[in-house]
């Protein structure tokens, strides 16, 4: 079992930055691809980005060039650096762990509870 806890969410003005953290316990994240997802009000949960076990990353077009995922296996933590935030980035952000690289919600075995990010205009 892997327990995931997100932190770092909050209220920020458009154009600002936030860094989210996802800290794991129970097992090491080095064996997992780690994804970030978000759910905006009234919408389905959507893929945001993923970091492979090797460190390679892949992003949704909507965040490419603005968001960066990194991982620190020694700290069992994954980060989502969000720059140039827009009001449409407002959502609950979730991290998740999958045994292999995935760009959809399917195949992720473990999920955090989420952290709210609100971007004001």
C-alpha positions as CSV (number, residue, x, y, z in Angstrom):
1,X,0.0,0.0,0.0
2,X,1.1,3.5,-0.8
3,X,-0.4,6.5,1.0
4,X,-0.2,9.8,-0.8
5,X,-0.6,13.3,0.7
6,X,-0.7,16.5,-1.3
7,X,0.2,19.9,0.0
8,X,1.0,23.4,-1.1
9,X,-2.4,24.4,-2.6
10,X,-3.9,27.8,-2.0
11,X,-5.1,31.0,-3.5
12,X,-2.9,32.8,-6.0
13,X,-3.4,35.7,-8.5
14,X,-3.3,35.0,-12.2
15,X,0.3,35.0,-13.4
16,X,1.5,33.7,-10.1
17,X,3.2,30.5,-9.1
18,X,2.6,27.6,-6.7
19,X,4.5,24.4,-5.9
20,X,2.5,21.4,-4.9
21,X,4.1,18.5,-3.1
22,X,3.0,14.9,-2.9
23,X,4.6,12.9,-0.2
24,X,4.3,9.1,-0.1
25,X,4.5,6.7,2.8
26,X,4.2,2.9,3.0
27,X,6.4,2.2,0.0
28,X,9.0,3.9,-2.0
29,X,7.8,5.9,-5.0
30,X,10.9,4.9,-7.0
31,X,9.0,1.9,-8.3
32,X,6.1,4.1,-9.7
33,X,5.3,6.5,-12.4
34,X,3.8,9.5,-10.6
35,X,1.0,11.4,-12.1
36,X,-0.8,14.7,-11.4
37,X,-4.4,15.2,-12.2
38,X,-7.0,17.9,-11.5
39,X,-10.7,18.3,-11.3
40,X,-12.2,21.7,-11.9
41,X,-15.7,22.5,-10.6
42,X,-18.3,20.7,-12.6
43,X,-15.8,18.8,-14.8
44,X,-14.3,15.4,-14.9
45,X,-10.9,14.6,-13.4
46,X,-8.3,15.2,-16.1
47,X,-4.7,14.3,-16.7
48,X,-2.2,17.1,-16.0
49,X,1.2,15.4,-16.2
50,X,3.3,12.4,-15.3
51,X,6.9,11.6,-14.4
52,X,8.3,8.3,-15.3
53,X,10.4,6.2,-12.9
54,X,13.4,7.2,-15.0
55,X,12.5,10.9,-14.6
56,X,11.1,11.7,-18.0
57,X,8.0,13.8,-18.1
58,X,4.9,14.2,-20.2
59,X,2.3,17.0,-19.9
60,X,-1.2,17.8,-21.1
61,X,-1.2,20.5,-23.8
62,X,-3.1,22.9,-21.5
63,X,-0.1,23.1,-19.0
64,X,2.9,22.4,-21.2
65,X,5.5,25.0,-20.8
66,X,4.0,26.3,-17.6
67,X,4.0,23.3,-15.3
68,X,7.0,21.1,-14.3
69,X,7.0,17.8,-12.5
70,X,10.0,16.6,-10.6
71,X,10.7,13.8,-8.1
72,X,13.0,13.3,-5.1
73,X,13.0,9.6,-4.5
74,X,15.2,10.0,-1.4
75,X,12.4,12.2,0.1
76,X,9.7,10.0,-1.4
77,X,8.1,13.1,-2.8
78,X,6.9,14.4,-6.1
79,X,6.5,18.1,-7.0
80,X,4.3,20.0,-9.4
81,X,5.7,23.5,-10.1
82,X,3.0,25.7,-11.6
83,X,4.0,29.0,-13.2
84,X,2.0,31.6,-15.1
85,X,-1.2,30.4,-13.5
86,X,-4.5,31.1,-15.1
87,X,-8.0,31.2,-13.6
88,X,-8.8,28.1,-15.6
89,X,-6.2,26.2,-13.6
90,X,-8.5,26.5,-10.6
91,X,-9.1,22.9,-9.5
92,X,-8.5,20.3,-6.9
93,X,-5.1,18.7,-7.7
94,X,-4.4,15.1,-7.1
95,X,-1.2,13.0,-7.3
96,X,-1.4,9.3,-8.1
97,X,1.0,6.3,-8.4
98,X,1.0,3.8,-11.2
99,X,3.3,0.8,-11.8
100,X,3.9,1.9,-15.4
101,X,3.7,5.2,-17.4
102,X,0.1,6.3,-17.9
103,X,-1.5,9.4,-19.3
104,X,-5.1,8.7,-18.2
105,X,-6.7,8.0,-14.9
106,X,-6.8,4.3,-15.7
107,X,-4.0,2.3,-14.3
108,X,-3.2,4.4,-11.3
109,X,-3.4,2.3,-8.2
110,X,-3.0,4.9,-5.5
111,X,-4.4,8.4,-5.1
112,X,-4.1,11.2,-2.7
113,X,-7.0,13.2,-1.3
114,X,-6.2,16.3,-3.3
115,X,-5.3,19.9,-2.6
116,X,-7.3,23.0,-3.7
117,X,-5.7,25.5,-6.1
118,X,-7.6,28.7,-6.7
119,X,-6.4,31.3,-9.2
120,X,-8.0,34.7,-9.1
121,X,-8.3,37.0,-12.1
